[in-house]
Amino acid sequence: SDSITVSIIGCLILVVPVLYFLNWDYHAIFQRPKAKDIALAVALFIGYMIYSIAMGVILEQFGITSPGTVEQSSVNIFSTIALIFSLMGEEFMKFIPFIFFLRVFYKYSNNRKFSLILSIIIVMIFFASLHALNFTMFIYALFVQGFGSIFEYIGYVKTKNMWISYLTHLCTDIFILSMLLLNIG
């Protein structure tokens, strides 16, 4: 299907330059996950689900609700396979600016914690903007997808392994797609 091809190409456009920059040393960002890393990814997924439900309830009190961007009819085997590649692309859309800002802020501040926090905040806002078509959607996306991506950052920062942030994100989206397919929620 075209969605699979587009997802693979989109993913490669982001991953290949990073690997090229790393002289093809993929171990710099991808390692075989250990059992404790997989447990961390699952715990972060659960943490994100609790966070997103709580944040959804809070935002609803202000009249800001989920735009419901995924139609149940659009979920099929092709969209699910495409998701596998598009999520890695999304992780790299966050990773590339994160590493860039981290390096720039550290160069000028010489403070790792400050650089880490500021870089994450900037990229979380950027990531939220990718999920929004208008201001109300941006507010929802900022608090749910944007700030919620802290769970994926924790996975990467703790392990220095893109597989962990990816696995956390994949669990989240597979869970949401499963709920849609089962017509729950």
Secondary structure, DSSP 8 states (H G I E B T S, - for coil): -HHHHHHHHHHHHHHHHHHHHTTT-GGGT-----HHHHHHHHHHHHHHHHHHHHHHHHHHHTT------S-GGG-SHHHHHHHHHHHHHHHHHHHHHHHHHHHHHHHHH--HHHHHHHHHHHHHHHHHHHT-SSHHHHHHHIIIIIGGGHHHHHHHHHH--HHHHHHHHHHHHHHHHHHHHTT--
